[in-house]
Amino acid sequence: MPTLIPAASRTMAVFEVFAREQRDLSNSDVARLLSLADSSCSDLLHTLHSLGYLMRTSRTRRFYPTGRLLETARRIAQSDPLTALAQEAVDQLAERTNESAFFGVLEPMAVKVAAAAASRLPLRYILDVGERVALHASALGKSMLGLLPEDEARARLDAIRRPAVTPHTVVDVDRLLYQLQRGRQLGWYEAHDEGTPGVTALAVSLWMGGQPVGLSLAGPVDRIEKNRETYLSALREVSEALQADN
């Protein structure tokens, strides 16, 4: 049976401490925050410094992470099979509908755009990869909340700020939960002029690699309304193809 390696856990905890504190830290600071002996913490920080993952100021001798961990994570992400599948899916959607297509992954407080393909039409909606969109005001957010048990979806909605981005943004949790229930019944979700003025988005969701993900098409309200059934058909077919490959 696999066993936990304390040194590995402590190493990751160091980076989590810096992410939380968002400042340079002394050896004593890190030892206190991790409940470690100063000597053990010193060895750990020295190792990470020697490997290039931490820098140390010459005057104060305080530590802070370098960009090496970010660069390593970026290289890993470039080869992530999910990223490749996501980009392929949005490219298919954009080609079939000529609307902007997005692939999102659920985070604790928002949705992260993992892949995007922009419409070629002059009037289009654009999001960049890496951007976050609101759980309560986006079709992507609603679609992934719809995969969760109702009590978990409620807890997530209660935990976030829910600003009224437009006059049509729904901020009441009970109304949002009703939208999620309706979306589950229909098999798709919508944000109609809620996250961005004049934009409607349609989305479907699924589980991939044990995490909730979503596919969405977004564009001007009138154009989405006119082509709603065609767009929903495209979303369903691409989603079903992803599930078959997963």
N, C-alpha and C positions, 0 to 999 in steps of 0.2 A: 504494500500500500504506500503511495507517495507520501512523503513527509515535507513539512514546511521548513524552509531554510531561513533562519532568523536574519542572517546577513542580507539576504535578498529583500526581505520585508523592510529592514531598516534603511536600505539604500533607496527604495521607492518612497519611504516615509520622509526622507530628507527633501526630496523634490516636492512632495506634497506640502511640507512645512514652508518652503520658499514660495510656493504658489499661494498659500494662504496669507503669509506675512507680507509679501510683496516689498521686501527690503533686504539689504545685506544684513548678515547675521554673524555673530562671533561664535566660536566653538562653544562657549558657555551657553549662549542663547539656544543653539541647536540642541545641546545636551539637555537643557531644561525642558524645551518643548517636546523632546522625544523621550524624556524620563530615562536618559542614559547617563552612565558615568562619564565624566569629562575625558578620561583616558580612552575609553572605547569610542566615544564620539570623535576624538581627535584622530584616531586611526582611520575611521570611516571617511572623514572629510579629507584627510591627507590622500587617501587612495583615490577618491573622486577628483581631487585637484590634480594629482599626478596623471590621471587618465584624460584630463582636459575637460571634464564635465563641470568643474567649478573654477572660478577665478578667485584670487585673493588680493585685496588692496594692499599696497606697499606700506602705507602709513598706519591704518587702523587694524590691518590684518584680519579683516572681516571677509566672509565668503559670500559669493553670489553665483548662480548657475551661468554658464556660458551658453552660446547658441548650439553647442554640439548635440545636446539631447533633442532639440527641435529639429535639427538637420537630420538626425538619425530617424526620428519619427516621420519626417517628411518623405524620406526615401522608402521607408516601410509602406507608408500610405500609397505611394505611387504604384506599388506592386500589389496592393490589396485587391484580391479578386472581386470583392464587393464593389470597389470603385469602378472597375472595368465593366462589370455587369450594369451598374447604375448608369454609366455614360452611354452604353449601348442602348439601354432602354429609353433614355430621354432623346437620343438621336432618332430612334424609330418613331417615337411619338411626334417629335417636331417635323419629321419628314412626312408623316401621314396626315398631319393636321395643319401644318404651317403655323402653329401657335407655339409660344414659349413653353417648354416642358422642364420639369424639375423632379429630382429625386431627393427625398429628405430622410434623415435619420432622427429618431427621438432622443433628445437630451433631457435632463431633469427639469429645466426651466424653459426650454424653447425647442425649436426644430432647426437642425443644421442642414443647409443645402449641401449635398454631397456630389451632385452632378447637375448640370444645366445645359440646355440647348435653346438658343434664342430664335424666335420667329424671324423670318426674313421680311415680314410686312413692315411698312413704315411706322404704323402705330402698334407698339408691342410692349409687353411687360418684361422687365429684366431683373434678375437676381444673379449675383455672382456666387460661385462655389465658395463655401466657407461662411456665407452670411447666415444669420439667425433670423427666423421669423416667429411671430407670436403663436403660442399654442391656441389661444382663444379666438384669434382673428384671421386665421389662415385655414384653407382647406386641408393643407398638409397636416397641420397641428390637430385639427378635428379628426382627420382620418386615423391618425395613430392613437389618439386618446380613445377612439372608438374600439380599438383592439383590447383595451385594458378593462379589467373588472370595474364596475361603476364606482365602487368605493375608492379605488386607486385613482381613477380619472378625477373624481371630486377632490381628492386630496391634492392632486397636482394643480388643479384650477384654483383651489383655495390658497395654495402656496405662492402663486405668482401675482405680479401686478397685472391688472387687466384694463389698460387705458382704452378709452373710446377713441380709436384712431380716426374714425369717420362717424357721421351721425347714425350709421347703420350697424356699427360694431356692437355685438352682444356682449355685455359684461356680467350679467347675472348668471351665477353658477347653475341654478336650476334650469334656466332657459337653455344654457349651453348643453347641459346633460340631456335635455329633451332633443336637441339637435343631434347629439351623438346617438341616441336611441333610434331616431328616425333614419340616420345614416346607416346604422347597422341593418335595419330592415331593408333599405333600398340597395345597399351594397356600395354606396358612394357618398361623398361628402362635398359640401359647397361652402364657399365664402363669397357672398354676393355684396360687393361694394363695402366690404367690412375691414379689410386690412390696408387697402389702397383705394382712394377715391376713383370711381369709374372702372374698376377692375373686378371681374368675377373669376374665381378659380374653382375647378373641379378636381377631386382627388379620390384615389382608392388606396388601400393599405394592405400590407401583408407582413408575415414574419419571414425574416431572412437571417440565417446565422444566429437564431435565438434572439433577435432584436426587432422591434417594430420599425418598419420603413414605409414610405409612401411615395406614390407617383402622382404628379399634378400637371394640369394644363391651366394656363392663365392668360387672359387677354381682355380686351375691351368688353364691357357688359353686353352690348348689342350683338357683337360677333359671337360671343360664347352662347348667348341665348339662341341665336339663329342656328347654331350647329351643335347644340347640346347633345342630341342622341348620337350623332356621328362621333363626337369627341368621347363620350362615355363608352362607346363601343371600342374605340381605340385604346382607352385606358384599361378596360377589362381584358382585352386580348393580350396587350403587352404584359399586364400583371400576371395573367395565367401562364404566359410563356416563362416569366421569371420563376414562378412557383414550380413549374415543371422541371426547370433546370436546377432548382435549389435542393 
